Amino acid sequence: MKDLKDKLFESEAEYEVTAEDAKREEMPEESRWCMIQTGGSIGEERFMNARYGNKRCKVVRDNMTEEEAKDVAKRWNKMLTPGEKKYYRIKYSAVKVDKIKMDE
């Protein structure tokens, strides 16, 4: 099974690594959190590359603290339109990284 970071950022050249990001890389695995998306349209299913419990999901952001992940998920959920919430059932959640299983 691939590492979560390798699966998310296959091309490191596109991303600028800051000192804060480097500090987060040193965090112990059990204290890392990520933000996942559940729900979405049929066309988005090919991007659902992980499982949380029995739900398919997409990891949107990784290497976050618990507070940061919860704040960002709450803010992103507020930005969803009523159609995205009701029809597509899109929802963002903060989850510990070790609870996510990546599909191969």
C-alpha positions in Angstrom: 0.0 0.0 0.0 1.4 3.4 -0.9 2.0 6.1 1.7 -0.7 8.7 1.9 1.7 11.5 1.1 3.0 9.7 -2.0 -0.5 9.2 -3.3 -1.5 12.8 -2.8 1.5 14.6 -4.0 3.0 12.6 -6.9 4.6 15.7 -8.4 6.4 17.6 -5.7 7.6 20.3 -8.2 4.1 21.9 -8.2 4.1 22.5 -4.4 6.2 24.9 -2.5 7.3 23.5 0.9 7.4 26.0 3.7 9.1 25.7 7.1 5.7 25.0 8.7 5.1 22.2 6.2 8.5 20.7 7.0 7.7 20.9 10.7 4.4 19.1 10.1 6.3 16.3 8.4 8.1 15.6 11.7 4.8 15.2 13.6 4.2 11.7 14.9 1.8 9.7 12.7 -0.8 9.3 15.5 -1.2 13.1 15.8 -1.6 13.9 12.1 -5.0 14.8 10.8 -6.4 15.2 7.2 -9.6 16.5 5.6 -11.7 14.1 3.5 -14.6 14.6 1.1 -17.5 12.2 1.0 -20.3 12.2 -1.6 -20.2 13.9 -5.0 -21.2 13.1 -8.5 -20.7 9.8 -10.4 -17.8 11.4 -12.4 -15.9 12.1 -9.2 -15.8 8.5 -8.2 -12.6 7.9 -10.0 -10.9 10.4 -7.7 -12.3 8.6 -4.5 -9.0 6.9 -3.7 -9.5 6.1 0.0 -11.8 4.5 2.5 -13.0 5.8 5.8 -14.9 3.0 7.5 -17.1 1.6 4.7 -17.4 4.9 2.8 -15.3 5.9 -0.2 -13.7 9.2 0.1 -11.2 11.6 -1.3 -8.4 13.1 0.8 -8.4 16.8 0.2 -5.7 18.0 2.6 -3.1 16.2 4.6 -0.6 16.9 7.4 -2.8 19.1 9.6 -3.3 19.5 13.3 -6.6 18.5 14.8 -7.8 22.1 15.3 -6.7 23.2 11.8 -8.4 20.2 10.2 -11.7 20.8 12.0 -11.7 24.6 11.3 -11.0 24.1 7.6 -13.6 21.4 7.2 -16.2 23.6 9.0 -15.4 26.5 6.7 -15.5 24.4 3.5 -18.9 22.9 4.6 -20.3 26.4 5.0 -19.2 27.2 1.4 -21.2 24.3 -0.1 -24.3 25.2 -2.0 -27.7 23.7 -1.0 -27.6 21.5 -4.1 -24.2 20.1 -3.2 -25.3 19.3 0.3 -28.7 17.8 -0.6 -28.4 16.3 -4.1 -24.7 15.4 -4.2 -24.4 14.8 -0.4 -20.9 16.4 -0.3 -19.4 16.8 3.1 -16.0 17.5 4.4 -14.7 15.9 7.6 -11.6 16.1 9.8 -10.2 12.6 10.3 -7.0 11.1 11.8 -4.6 9.9 9.1 -4.3 6.5 10.6 -8.0 5.8 10.2 -7.8 6.3 6.4 -7.1 3.3 4.2 -5.8 4.1 0.7 -7.0 2.1 -2.3 -4.2 0.7 -4.5 
